[in-house]
């Protein structure tokens, strides 16, 4: 995949996240598309840094447009990208269960890092409130990331690893 194609996908997610996605919420919760794309692009594309680059840049743009503090989302997405790169070396990319485990760890670490950075900036939100909110967002995001994975794995892994195929 070319960088401009990944950039267009991230830009569409950035524009959909605060506007159209609110129309299809479930019980008031919506998936975090920037986080989903950052995780899936970082996990699937070996040697390409679509997730860290576009996640960080659009995370900063997201903070500039929609937050009262500039930077926590970009920093959290960058740290999560590094975590996914680290976990990717231990996981089988072709196994969806590996993707789920890496995604849940990435989502939890993102919300904890983001909460910590906003807490440093003076946010009154408590950890239990953030975790109670993020559990439902993570569940919804896992459905979205599973659909993305099933669609994108065919493009990234053309020849699946088979013990009979050399």
Backbone torsions as a table, in degrees:
resi	resn	phi	psi	omega
1	UNK	NA	142.3	179.2
2	UNK	-85.4	156.9	-179.3
3	UNK	-63.0	-36.1	-177.5
4	UNK	-68.7	-33.2	177.4
5	UNK	-67.8	-43.9	177.2
6	UNK	-63.3	-38.4	178.2
7	UNK	-62.7	-39.7	178.1
8	UNK	-65.7	-41.6	178.8
9	UNK	-62.7	-45.1	178.8
10	UNK	-65.0	-39.3	180.0
11	UNK	-65.8	-40.3	176.5
12	UNK	-62.3	-43.3	177.8
13	UNK	-63.3	-39.1	178.5
14	UNK	-62.1	-39.3	-179.4
15	UNK	-77.7	-33.0	-179.4
16	UNK	-75.7	-35.8	-173.3
17	UNK	-50.5	-54.9	-175.9
18	UNK	-85.8	-8.2	-174.2
19	UNK	-115.3	-78.3	-173.0
20	UNK	-67.8	-33.7	-175.5
21	UNK	-65.0	-26.6	178.1
22	UNK	-66.8	-19.9	178.6
23	UNK	-75.6	-22.4	-178.6
24	UNK	-115.8	38.8	178.7
25	UNK	-77.1	159.8	175.4
26	UNK	-119.8	113.8	-178.8
27	UNK	56.5	31.8	178.1
28	UNK	87.4	1.6	-178.3
29	UNK	-108.2	140.8	176.2
30	UNK	-129.2	150.5	178.3
31	UNK	-72.7	154.1	176.7
32	UNK	-90.6	97.9	-174.3
33	UNK	-66.6	-37.8	178.2
34	UNK	-62.0	-41.6	178.2
35	UNK	-67.4	-43.1	178.5
36	UNK	-59.6	-46.5	180.0
37	UNK	-66.8	-39.3	178.6
38	UNK	-61.7	-44.1	-179.3
39	UNK	-67.1	-47.1	-174.6
40	UNK	-69.7	-40.6	179.3
41	UNK	-69.4	-36.8	178.1
42	UNK	-69.1	-37.5	-177.7
43	UNK	-73.5	-42.3	-172.1
44	UNK	-85.4	-35.9	-173.1
45	UNK	-96.3	101.0	-179.6
46	UNK	-77.5	129.2	178.4
47	UNK	84.4	-7.8	177.3
48	UNK	-112.1	142.4	-174.9
49	UNK	-114.8	49.0	177.7
50	UNK	-64.3	-46.6	-177.2
51	UNK	-60.8	-55.0	-179.6
52	UNK	-62.8	-40.8	-176.4
53	UNK	-68.3	-58.5	-176.1
54	UNK	-72.5	-32.4	176.4
55	UNK	-63.0	-44.0	-179.8
56	UNK	-68.4	-45.8	-178.3
57	UNK	-64.0	-47.4	-178.7
58	UNK	-77.5	-22.6	170.8
59	UNK	-65.4	-39.9	175.7
60	UNK	-66.3	-42.2	177.1
61	UNK	-63.7	-36.7	177.7
62	UNK	-63.0	-43.8	177.3
63	UNK	-64.6	-40.0	179.5
64	UNK	-63.7	-41.2	-176.2
65	UNK	-81.5	-36.0	-166.8
66	UNK	-126.6	2.1	-175.9
67	UNK	-122.9	160.9	177.1
68	UNK	-90.8	-7.7	176.6
69	UNK	-125.3	133.3	-178.2
70	UNK	-98.1	122.5	172.8
71	UNK	124.3	-33.4	-175.0
72	UNK	-60.5	-39.6	-179.2
73	UNK	-66.2	-42.6	179.0
74	UNK	-63.9	-43.7	179.4
75	UNK	-64.7	-43.8	-179.8
76	UNK	-63.9	-41.6	178.9
77	UNK	-66.3	-36.4	177.7
78	UNK	-66.8	-43.3	178.6
79	UNK	-66.2	-40.0	178.0
80	UNK	-64.8	-38.6	176.5
81	UNK	-61.2	-42.4	177.5
82	UNK	-63.5	-39.7	177.8
83	UNK	-63.9	-42.8	179.2
84	UNK	-65.1	-40.4	176.4
85	UNK	-61.0	-39.7	178.0
86	UNK	-67.0	-46.7	-179.1
87	UNK	-69.0	-28.2	-179.7
88	UNK	-62.1	-32.7	-179.0
89	UNK	-67.9	-19.9	179.2
90	UNK	-102.0	-6.5	-173.2
91	UNK	-109.4	156.0	173.2
92	UNK	-89.9	116.9	-175.4
93	UNK	-64.7	-29.9	-176.7
94	UNK	-81.2	-6.3	-178.6
95	UNK	-99.9	122.2	-176.3
96	UNK	-68.4	-27.5	178.6
97	UNK	-67.0	-37.2	174.5
98	UNK	-60.9	-40.6	178.8
99	UNK	-63.7	-41.2	179.4
100	UNK	-64.0	-44.4	-179.4
101	UNK	-63.2	-46.9	179.2
102	UNK	-63.1	-39.9	-179.3
103	UNK	-65.0	-45.4	-180.0
104	UNK	-62.7	-43.9	177.4
105	UNK	-62.9	-39.7	179.0
106	UNK	-66.8	-42.9	180.0
107	UNK	-64.2	-46.3	179.3
108	UNK	-62.3	-43.5	179.5
109	UNK	-66.5	-36.2	177.9
110	UNK	-60.9	-48.9	-177.5
111	UNK	-68.7	-33.4	175.8
112	UNK	-69.3	-43.4	178.2
113	UNK	-64.8	-46.0	-179.8
114	UNK	-61.7	-42.5	177.4
115	UNK	-61.5	-44.8	-179.6
116	UNK	-61.9	-42.0	179.9
117	UNK	-68.8	-39.6	176.5
118	UNK	-69.5	-32.3	177.3
119	UNK	-65.6	-40.7	176.0
120	UNK	-61.7	-35.0	-179.9
121	UNK	-79.1	-3.8	175.2
122	UNK	105.9	15.3	178.8
123	UNK	-70.9	137.4	-179.4
124	UNK	-83.9	-3.0	-176.2
125	UNK	-66.7	133.7	179.2
126	UNK	-87.2	163.2	-177.8
127	UNK	-64.2	-41.8	-179.4
128	UNK	-65.1	-36.5	176.7
129	UNK	-63.8	-45.2	-179.2
130	UNK	-64.8	-42.1	179.7
131	UNK	-67.7	-37.6	178.6
132	UNK	-66.9	-34.8	176.9
133	UNK	-73.5	-43.2	-172.9
134	UNK	-71.4	-24.3	178.6
135	UNK	-59.2	-45.1	-179.1
136	UNK	-72.3	-35.6	176.4
137	UNK	-65.8	-39.5	178.8
138	UNK	-64.5	-41.6	178.3
139	UNK	-60.9	-46.0	179.2
140	UNK	-66.8	-40.2	179.4
141	UNK	-66.7	-31.9	178.3
142	UNK	-65.7	-35.9	175.6
143	UNK	-64.6	-45.3	-179.8
144	UNK	-63.6	-44.1	-177.2
145	UNK	-70.6	-28.5	175.5
146	UNK	-66.9	-43.4	177.3
147	UNK	-63.1	-44.0	177.6
148	UNK	-60.7	-43.5	-178.7
149	UNK	-62.4	-47.5	-178.2
150	UNK	-63.4	-31.8	177.7
151	UNK	-77.6	-42.1	-171.7
152	UNK	-86.1	-22.1	-178.4
153	UNK	-64.6	-30.0	178.5
154	UNK	-67.6	-29.6	-179.7
155	UNK	-83.5	-32.7	-174.5
156	UNK	-88.1	-38.4	-179.2
157	UNK	-111.0	90.8	-177.5
158	UNK	-68.2	-44.4	-178.5
159	UNK	-116.2	104.7	-178.3
160	UNK	-66.2	148.1	-178.6
161	UNK	-67.1	124.9	-179.6
162	UNK	-135.3	137.6	-176.4
163	UNK	-70.2	-17.2	178.4
164	UNK	-94.5	-14.6	-178.3
165	UNK	-96.6	124.3	-179.7
166	UNK	-113.8	NA	NA
